[in-house]
Amino acid sequence: MRIMRSVAYLNLIMFMLPFFILGCEVDFKQNVMEDIGRGTDMAYSLEKDGDGYEQQYYHKFIKAEFPGYDAFWSKFVVPLTNRPANIHAKTDSQLAAIGKGEHDICISQLHYTILRHLARVYEIRQVVPLGIDLLVEGIVRITGAQDVAFELLERYTSPRAYHTWVDKATGKQKGSREARNAWQTREKNPLQEIRDYRNHLVHGRVSPAIVVGGVLHIPAISQERKYYDWRKVTAQRITPSVVASDFSTPKAILDDAWRQTIQYFEQSWRKHLL
């Protein structure tokens, strides 16, 4: 009886084995296809596969205002990482195997740095009421994003002209500062009014302020030079037309700087990086 049962079990196993193998083969093929699909650039999305900051700010402003960031991330940054194992960058030998190197890592780091600056500015813009101190921080951070963007764009379009890990020229090696300056010169100093405004806020005297309808107003971007002498505000009456043309709230000033900067970034990403 035991022999007969053993034979019966053996026959059952032999009968089921092809189906088991077929099932494993189907699962294996499906997993392989999924892995291959995930290996393509567009298989990864910033919304689902970015880090915490990238996923959070994808919904807050990247999707609507700066989709070029997402597109470049998928195209350029993802292949440099160990996804799906982890989000960290490949080693030098792994990069070399796919025809990439230190220069590409530098570009990816600059790209992420821009997001971190923009994320902080986005949060500052949500503060109500927005005062002068936060305006200063916001303008500093948004011009920081501009600095990094200029360097990224120049390094990407002239990849062999600058040393990867050099901040400024040492001997014959040009670095980050030279890359930024070269891009600004080539593009005829983009966003310069915002950058001049930052210099005024950080390196100049405090801007005079007026209160209109209980709301603080200060000289707007490109109008600050008119009011270096505070007496033009304190010793004479400011007419409504002057307020409308020359003054704005800190919130409106930062929003204006944000709008100009994001538009320039999106246009530049589309033109030069994608």
C-alpha positions as CSV (number, residue, x, y, z in Angstrom):
1,M,0.0,0.0,0.0
2,R,2.8,2.4,0.9
3,I,4.5,1.7,-2.4
4,M,1.2,2.3,-4.3
5,R,0.7,5.6,-2.4
6,S,4.3,6.7,-3.2
7,V,3.7,5.9,-6.9
8,A,0.5,7.9,-6.9
9,Y,2.1,10.9,-5.2
10,L,5.0,10.7,-7.7
11,N,2.6,10.6,-10.6
12,L,0.7,13.6,-9.2
13,I,4.0,15.6,-8.9
14,M,5.0,14.7,-12.4
15,F,1.6,15.8,-13.7
16,M,1.8,19.1,-11.9
17,L,5.4,19.9,-12.6
18,P,5.0,21.3,-16.1
19,F,2.3,23.7,-14.8
20,F,4.5,24.8,-12.0
21,I,7.5,25.4,-14.4
22,L,5.2,27.3,-16.8
23,G,3.9,29.5,-14.0
24,C,7.4,30.3,-12.8
25,E,8.4,31.1,-16.4
26,V,5.5,33.5,-16.8
27,D,6.3,35.2,-13.5
28,F,9.9,35.4,-14.5
29,K,9.2,36.9,-17.9
30,Q,6.7,39.4,-16.3
31,N,9.3,40.5,-13.7
32,V,12.0,40.9,-16.4
33,M,9.7,43.0,-18.5
34,E,8.8,45.1,-15.6
35,D,12.5,45.6,-14.7
36,I,13.2,46.5,-18.3
37,G,10.4,49.0,-18.4
38,R,11.6,50.6,-15.2
39,G,15.0,50.8,-16.7
40,T,13.9,53.3,-19.3
41,D,14.1,57.0,-18.4
42,M,10.5,57.8,-18.7
43,A,9.5,54.8,-16.5
44,Y,10.5,56.8,-13.5
45,S,8.5,59.8,-12.4
46,L,9.5,62.5,-10.1
47,E,6.0,62.3,-8.5
48,K,6.6,58.6,-7.4
49,D,10.3,58.0,-7.6
50,G,11.9,61.2,-6.5
51,D,13.1,61.8,-3.0
52,G,10.9,63.4,-0.3
53,Y,11.5,67.0,-1.5
54,E,11.0,66.2,-5.1
55,Q,7.8,64.3,-4.5
56,Q,6.5,67.1,-2.2
57,Y,7.3,70.0,-4.5
58,Y,6.3,68.2,-7.7
59,H,2.7,68.8,-6.6
60,K,3.3,72.3,-5.2
61,F,4.9,73.9,-8.2
62,I,7.1,71.7,-10.4
63,K,4.2,70.1,-12.3
64,A,2.4,73.4,-13.0
65,E,5.3,75.9,-13.3
66,F,8.5,74.0,-13.9
67,P,7.8,70.7,-15.8
68,G,11.2,71.0,-17.5
69,Y,12.7,70.1,-14.1
70,D,10.8,66.8,-14.1
71,A,11.6,66.1,-17.8
72,F,15.4,66.7,-17.3
73,W,15.4,64.6,-14.1
74,S,13.9,61.6,-16.0
75,K,16.2,62.0,-19.0
76,F,19.5,62.9,-17.3
77,V,19.5,62.2,-13.5
78,V,17.8,58.8,-13.3
79,P,20.4,56.9,-15.3
80,L,23.1,58.2,-13.0
81,T,21.5,56.6,-9.9
82,N,21.2,53.0,-8.6
83,R,17.4,52.9,-9.1
84,P,15.5,50.7,-8.4
85,A,17.9,49.6,-5.7
86,N,18.3,53.1,-4.2
87,I,18.3,56.8,-5.3
88,H,22.1,57.4,-4.8
89,A,24.6,58.0,-7.5
90,K,26.5,55.2,-9.3
91,T,30.3,54.7,-8.6
92,D,32.9,56.0,-11.1
93,S,33.2,52.5,-12.6
94,Q,29.5,52.1,-13.0
95,L,29.2,55.5,-14.6
96,A,32.0,54.7,-17.0
97,A,30.1,51.6,-18.1
98,I,27.3,53.7,-19.3
99,G,29.5,56.4,-20.8
100,K,29.0,58.9,-18.0
101,G,31.4,60.5,-15.4
102,E,32.0,63.1,-12.8
103,H,30.8,65.9,-15.0
104,D,27.4,64.3,-15.2
105,I,27.3,63.9,-11.4
106,C,28.1,67.6,-11.1
107,I,25.2,68.5,-13.3
108,S,22.8,66.3,-11.3
109,Q,23.9,67.9,-8.0
110,L,23.4,71.4,-9.4
111,H,20.0,70.4,-10.6
112,Y,18.9,69.3,-7.2
113,T,20.4,72.3,-5.5
114,I,18.2,74.6,-7.6
115,L,15.1,72.7,-6.3
116,R,16.2,73.2,-2.7
117,H,16.5,76.9,-3.2
118,L,13.2,77.1,-5.0
119,A,11.4,75.0,-2.3
120,R,12.5,77.5,0.4
121,V,11.3,80.4,-1.7
122,Y,8.0,78.7,-2.3
123,E,7.4,78.3,1.4
124,I,8.4,81.9,2.2
125,R,5.8,83.0,-0.3
126,Q,3.1,81.3,1.7
127,V,3.7,83.3,4.8
128,V,1.0,85.9,5.7
129,P,1.9,88.7,6.2
130,L,5.3,88.6,4.5
131,G,7.7,91.1,6.1
132,I,10.9,92.6,4.9
133,D,13.2,90.1,6.7
134,L,11.6,87.1,4.9
135,L,11.6,89.0,1.6
136,V,15.4,89.4,2.0
137,E,15.8,85.7,2.6
138,G,13.5,84.9,-0.3
139,I,15.4,87.1,-2.7
140,V,18.7,85.7,-1.6
141,R,17.5,82.2,-2.1
142,I,16.0,82.9,-5.5
143,T,19.1,84.5,-6.8
144,G,21.0,81.6,-5.4
145,A,18.9,79.4,-7.6
146,Q,19.8,81.6,-10.5
147,D,23.5,81.4,-9.8
148,V,23.3,77.6,-9.8
149,A,21.1,77.5,-12.9
150,F,23.6,79.7,-14.8
151,E,26.4,77.3,-13.9
152,L,24.4,74.2,-14.8
153,L,23.4,75.6,-18.2
154,E,26.9,76.6,-19.0
155,R,28.5,73.3,-17.8
156,Y,25.9,71.3,-19.8
157,T,26.4,73.2,-23.0
158,S,30.2,73.4,-22.7
159,P,31.0,70.2,-20.9
160,R,34.8,70.2,-21.4
161,A,35.4,73.8,-20.6
162,Y,35.2,73.7,-16.7
163,H,36.8,71.5,-14.0
164,T,34.1,69.5,-12.2
165,W,35.2,70.2,-8.6
166,V,36.8,73.7,-8.9
167,D,34.9,76.7,-7.5
168,K,37.0,79.3,-9.3
169,A,39.9,79.4,-11.6
170,T,43.2,77.9,-10.4
171,G,45.9,78.2,-13.0
172,K,44.5,77.1,-16.4
173,Q,41.5,75.3,-14.8
174,K,38.2,77.2,-14.9
175,G,35.5,76.4,-12.4
176,S,32.0,77.3,-11.2
177,R,32.5,81.0,-11.0
178,E,33.8,81.2,-14.6
179,A,30.9,79.0,-15.8
180,R,28.3,81.3,-14.2
181,N,30.0,84.4,-15.6
182,A,30.2,83.0,-19.0
183,W,26.5,82.1,-19.1
184,Q,25.5,85.5,-17.9
185,T,27.7,87.2,-20.5
186,R,26.4,85.0,-23.3
187,E,22.8,85.6,-22.3
188,K,23.3,89.3,-21.7
189,N,22.8,89.2,-18.0
190,P,19.4,87.6,-17.6
191,L,17.2,88.4,-14.5
192,Q,19.7,91.2,-13.7
193,E,17.1,93.6,-12.1
194,I,16.3,90.9,-9.5
195,R,20.0,90.4,-8.9
196,D,20.6,94.1,-8.5
197,Y,17.7,94.2,-6.0
198,R,19.3,91.5,-4.0
199,N,22.6,93.5,-3.9
200,H,20.6,96.4,-2.6
201,L,18.8,94.4,0.1
202,V,22.0,92.6,1.3
203,H,24.8,95.1,0.7
204,G,23.0,98.4,0.7
205,R,21.0,100.4,3.2
206,V,17.5,99.3,4.5
207,S,14.7,100.3,2.1
208,P,12.3,103.0,3.3
209,A,8.8,101.8,3.8
210,I,5.3,103.3,3.8
211,V,2.1,101.9,5.1
212,V,-0.9,102.0,2.7
213,G,-4.2,100.9,4.0
214,G,-2.5,99.2,6.9
215,V,-0.2,97.2,4.6
216,L,3.6,97.7,4.3
217,H,5.0,98.8,1.0
218,I,8.6,99.3,-0.1
219,P,10.3,100.2,-3.4
220,A,9.7,97.6,-6.0
221,I,12.3,95.8,-8.1
222,S,14.1,98.3,-10.4
223,Q,12.7,101.3,-8.3
224,E,15.0,101.0,-5.3
225,R,17.6,103.4,-6.6
226,K,15.1,106.3,-6.5
227,Y,14.8,106.0,-2.8
228,Y,18.3,105.6,-1.5
229,D,17.6,109.0,0.2
230,W,14.9,108.1,2.8
231,R,13.8,111.7,2.9
232,K,12.1,111.2,-0.4
233,V,9.6,109.1,1.6
234,T,9.7,110.6,5.0
235,A,9.8,114.3,4.2
236,Q,7.2,114.5,1.5
237,R,3.8,113.1,0.7
238,I,3.8,110.1,-1.6
239,T,1.0,110.3,-4.0
240,P,-1.2,107.3,-4.9
241,S,0.2,107.3,-8.5
242,V,3.8,107.1,-7.1
243,V,2.8,104.3,-4.8
244,A,1.2,102.4,-7.7
245,S,4.3,102.8,-9.9
246,D,7.2,102.6,-7.5
247,F,6.1,100.7,-4.4
248,S,4.8,97.2,-3.8
249,T,4.3,94.8,-0.9
250,P,7.1,92.3,0.1
251,K,4.8,89.5,-1.0
252,A,4.2,91.0,-4.5
253,I,7.9,91.7,-4.9
254,L,8.9,88.1,-4.1
255,D,6.1,86.8,-6.3
256,D,7.3,88.9,-9.2
257,A,10.9,87.6,-8.7
258,W,9.6,84.0,-8.6
259,R,7.5,84.4,-11.8
260,Q,10.4,85.9,-13.8
261,T,12.9,83.3,-12.5
262,I,10.6,80.2,-13.0
263,Q,9.7,81.4,-16.5
264,Y,13.4,81.8,-17.4
265,F,14.3,78.4,-16.0
266,E,11.5,76.6,-17.9
267,Q,12.3,78.3,-21.2
268,S,16.1,77.6,-20.7
269,W,15.5,74.0,-19.8
270,R,13.4,73.4,-22.9
271,K,15.8,75.2,-25.1
272,H,19.2,73.9,-23.9
273,L,18.7,70.8,-21.8
274,L,15.8,68.8,-23.4
